[in-house]
Amino acid sequence: MENKHKSGFVNIVGNPNVGKSTLMNRLVGERISIITSKAQTTRHRIMGIVNTDDMQIVYSDTPGVLHPNYKLQESMLNFSQSALGDADVLLYVTDVVETIDKNEEFLQKVQKVDCPVLLLINKIDTTTQPELEKLVAGWKELLPKAEIIPISALSNFNIDYVKHRVEELMPESPPYFEKDALTDKPARFFVTEIIREKILLYYQKEIPYAVEVVVELFKEEAELIHIKALIIVERDSQKGIIIGHRGQALKKVGAMARKDIERFFDKKVFLEMFVKVEKDWRNRDNMLKYFGYRLD
C-alpha cells in the first residue's frame, strides 16, 4: 500500500529572545526554501518549507508574542494570536531563563487550542538537572495537554526528535504549495520580504503599496553577506518620503532590515539600499513581469 501524502502548518510562537530563529534554521535546514506572499493575503508569515516525497511541512515563525515599548505591539500580538487558530501543530518555545507566567494571557489562549502543542524548553545546556525538572513540572501544570521537550537549538540537542514528532503529527493532505517550485527559491526572496515588511511598518499607509523591492546583489562570503537592494516607487514625492530628511528614514529602515536579515542568516550583513522612481510601475506589464507578478 502506498504512503498517503501528509502536509500541514507548524506555527512557532513564544516570547522574544527565546531562540525561535535558531530553532527555525535547525528545523528547516540551512538551504531554506522560502515562500513570500503579500501581507494582506496570507494567514501566516511563512518562513520555510520542508519538502520530501510524501510530506510537506510549512513552518511559520510569528513575531515574539510581546515586546514592551514597541509601538506595533498590538498588531504583532494579534498576529501571534491568529497563528494559534490555524496551525496543525503548535511549537511553543520558551527557555530556562524566562519565568513561566511571563505571558499569562497568551498562555490561556494556548491552553484552549485544539491542535497538538509541543512545548520546547530551549537553552537547557545552561541549567542544571534539578532546575530543569522544576521547570518541566511547572509547565506541566500550566499546559497539561502539551508534550514537553527540553532542547538546545544552539547545540542541536533533541532537534531531531522534535522533527520526528512534527512529522508524526502531520495530517494526511495533498501539498499546499508546489513542491518543485519551492525547493530552491533563492535567499534574496526572503531579503525583499524583510525590507518590504519594514517599509510597511515604518511609513504611512499609501507608501508601502506603491513600493517594490528588488535585490540586485546577494553575495555570500565566509564572514559576510553583501546585499544591494533597490526600492522602487512610482513618484518623486514617494522617493522623498522613503529617503526622509537627510536620508534619516531610509537609514532607519535599513538598520531595522539588516538586523532581521542577520538574525535569519546568522551572519553579518552589509546592506546597501537605493531608491529609484519607475513612473506608474503598477500599471506597466513589463515592470510587473520583471517583479515576478503573473499576468494571466
C-alpha positions in Angstrom: 0.0 0.0 0.0 1.5 3.3 -1.0 2.0 6.0 1.6 -0.5 8.8 1.7 0.9 12.3 1.4 1.0 14.4 4.6 1.0 18.2 4.8 0.5 20.8 7.5 1.3 24.1 9.0 3.6 24.2 12.0 3.5 27.6 13.8 6.2 28.6 16.1 5.2 31.0 18.9 6.9 32.3 22.0 8.3 35.4 23.7 11.2 37.3 22.1 14.8 36.1 22.6 14.0 32.5 23.5 15.8 31.2 20.4 13.0 30.9 17.8 15.1 31.9 14.9 17.9 29.5 15.7 15.3 26.7 16.1 13.7 27.7 12.8 17.0 27.4 11.0 17.6 24.0 12.6 14.2 22.6 11.7 14.2 23.9 8.1 17.8 23.3 7.4 20.3 25.9 6.2 19.3 25.7 2.5 16.0 27.0 3.3 13.3 27.3 0.7 11.2 30.4 1.3 7.9 31.4 0.1 6.8 35.1 0.2 3.3 36.4 -0.1 1.8 39.8 0.2 1.0 40.5 3.9 -2.7 41.2 3.1 -3.4 37.8 1.7 -1.6 35.2 3.9 -2.7 33.7 7.1 1.0 33.2 8.1 4.3 34.7 8.0 5.8 31.7 6.2 9.5 31.2 6.8 10.3 27.9 5.4 9.0 24.8 3.8 10.4 21.3 4.1 9.5 19.0 1.2 10.1 15.3 1.0 8.5 12.8 -1.4 5.5 12.1 0.8 5.4 15.2 3.1 5.3 19.0 3.1 5.8 20.8 6.3 5.2 24.6 6.3 6.9 26.3 9.1 6.0 29.8 10.1 7.6 31.9 12.8 5.4 34.6 14.4 6.7 37.8 15.9 7.7 37.4 19.5 4.5 37.4 21.5 5.1 40.5 23.5 7.6 43.3 23.2 7.4 46.1 25.7 7.8 49.7 24.4 7.1 48.6 20.9 4.6 50.7 19.1 3.4 47.9 17.0 2.9 45.6 20.0 -0.8 45.3 19.4 -0.7 44.3 15.8 2.1 41.9 16.4 0.2 40.3 19.2 -2.9 39.9 17.1 -0.7 38.2 14.5 0.7 35.8 17.1 -2.8 35.0 18.3 -4.1 34.3 14.9 -1.3 31.8 14.5 -2.9 29.8 17.3 -6.1 29.3 15.3 -4.7 27.8 12.1 -1.9 25.5 13.0 -1.8 21.7 12.6 1.0 21.7 15.2 1.9 24.5 17.5 5.5 24.8 18.8 5.6 26.9 21.9 9.1 27.9 22.5 10.3 29.0 26.0 13.7 28.8 27.6 15.3 28.1 31.0 15.6 31.9 31.8 12.1 33.3 31.4 9.6 33.0 34.1 6.7 30.6 33.4 4.0 33.2 34.0 5.6 35.8 31.8 2.7 36.0 29.5 -0.4 34.6 31.2 -2.9 36.0 28.8 -1.3 34.4 25.8 -0.8 31.1 27.7 -4.5 31.0 28.4 -5.1 31.1 24.7 -2.6 28.3 24.1 -4.5 26.2 26.7 -7.6 26.4 24.5 -6.1 25.4 21.1 -7.3 22.1 19.6 -4.1 21.1 17.8 -1.2 19.2 19.4 1.2 21.5 21.3 4.9 20.7 21.6 6.3 22.9 24.4 10.0 23.3 23.7 12.2 24.4 26.6 15.3 25.8 25.0 18.9 26.5 26.2 18.9 23.5 28.6 22.7 23.4 28.3 22.7 26.5 30.6 20.9 25.0 33.5 21.1 22.1 36.0 19.0 18.9 36.0 17.1 19.8 39.2 16.3 23.3 37.9 15.1 21.7 34.6 12.9 19.2 36.4 11.3 22.1 38.4 10.6 23.9 35.2 9.1 20.9 33.5 6.8 20.3 36.5 5.7 24.0 36.4 4.9 23.8 32.7 3.0 20.5 33.1 0.7 22.2 35.5 0.1 25.2 33.2 -0.2 23.3 29.9 -1.3 19.8 30.8 -2.1 18.8 27.3 1.3 19.9 25.8 4.1 17.5 25.2 7.2 19.0 26.9 10.5 18.5 25.1 13.8 20.0 26.5 16.1 21.2 23.7 19.1 23.2 22.9 18.7 24.8 19.4 22.3 26.1 19.6 23.9 22.7 20.2 21.3 20.8 18.2 20.2 18.7 21.1 16.9 16.9 20.7 16.1 18.8 17.5 15.9 15.5 15.5 13.3 14.2 18.0 11.2 17.4 17.5 11.3 16.9 13.7 10.3 13.3 14.2 7.3 14.3 16.4 6.2 17.0 13.9 6.3 14.5 11.1 4.2 12.0 13.1 1.6 14.7 13.9 1.2 15.9 10.3 -2.3 15.2 8.9 -2.9 13.5 5.6 -3.3 16.1 2.9 -2.0 17.0 -0.5 0.8 19.6 -0.5 -0.3 23.3 -0.1 2.4 24.6 -2.3 4.1 23.3 -5.5 6.9 21.2 -4.3 9.5 21.5 -7.1 9.0 25.3 -7.4 9.9 25.8 -3.8 12.9 23.6 -3.2 15.5 26.1 -4.3 13.9 29.6 -4.1 16.8 31.9 -3.7 17.6 33.6 -0.4 17.0 37.0 -1.9 13.2 36.4 -1.8 13.5 36.4 1.9 15.5 39.6 1.9 13.0 41.5 -0.2 10.2 40.4 2.1 12.0 41.6 5.2 12.7 45.0 3.6 9.1 45.3 2.4 7.9 44.4 5.9 10.0 47.2 7.4 8.7 49.7 4.9 5.1 48.6 5.8 5.9 49.2 9.5 7.7 52.5 9.1 5.8 54.6 6.5 2.3 55.8 6.2 -0.3 53.6 4.6 -0.2 54.7 0.9 3.6 54.4 0.6 4.1 50.6 1.1 1.6 49.8 -1.7 3.5 51.9 -4.2 6.8 50.2 -3.3 8.5 47.2 -4.8 11.8 45.8 -3.6 14.4 44.2 -5.9 17.6 42.6 -4.6 20.2 43.4 -7.2 23.2 41.7 -5.4 23.3 38.9 -2.9 26.9 37.9 -2.4 27.6 35.5 0.4 31.2 35.3 1.7 32.6 33.3 4.6 32.0 36.0 7.2 29.6 38.4 5.5 26.7 38.7 3.1 26.8 41.7 0.8 23.3 42.8 -0.3 22.4 45.6 -2.6 18.6 46.4 -2.7 16.6 48.7 -4.9 13.4 50.2 -3.5 11.2 51.2 -6.5 8.5 53.8 -6.1 6.0 55.4 -8.6 6.6 59.1 -8.0 9.4 61.5 -7.0 7.4 62.6 -4.0 7.3 59.0 -2.7 11.1 58.8 -3.2 11.5 61.9 -1.0 9.3 60.3 1.7 11.2 57.0 1.6 14.6 58.7 1.9 13.4 61.2 4.5 15.1 64.3 5.8 18.9 64.0 5.2 18.3 60.3 4.5 17.3 59.5 8.0 14.2 57.4 7.2 16.0 55.2 4.7 18.8 54.8 7.2 16.4 53.7 9.9 14.6 51.2 7.7 17.9 49.9 6.5 19.1 49.3 10.1 15.9 47.5 11.1 16.0 45.3 8.0 19.7 44.5 8.4 19.1 43.3 11.9 16.4 40.9 10.9 18.4 39.6 7.9 21.4 39.0 10.1 19.3 37.1 12.6 17.8 35.0 9.8 21.1 34.0 8.1 23.0 34.1 11.3 25.8 36.1 9.6 27.0 39.7 9.4 25.2 41.6 6.6 26.4 44.7 4.7 23.2 46.2 3.3 23.1 49.0 0.7 19.7 50.4 -0.3 18.9 52.8 -3.1 15.6 54.3 -4.2 14.5 54.6 -7.8 11.4 56.1 -9.4 9.7 54.0 -12.1 6.6 56.0 -13.1 3.4 54.1 -12.5 5.1 50.7 -12.4 2.0 49.1 -11.1 0.3 49.7 -14.5 3.2 48.5 -16.7 3.2 44.9 -17.8 6.9 44.8 -18.4 7.6 46.1 -14.9 5.1 43.7 -13.3 6.7 40.8 -15.1 10.1 41.9 -14.0 9.0 41.8 -10.4 7.7 38.3 -10.8 3.9 39.0 -10.9 1.9 36.7 -13.1 -0.2 38.4 -15.7 -2.6 35.7 -16.8 
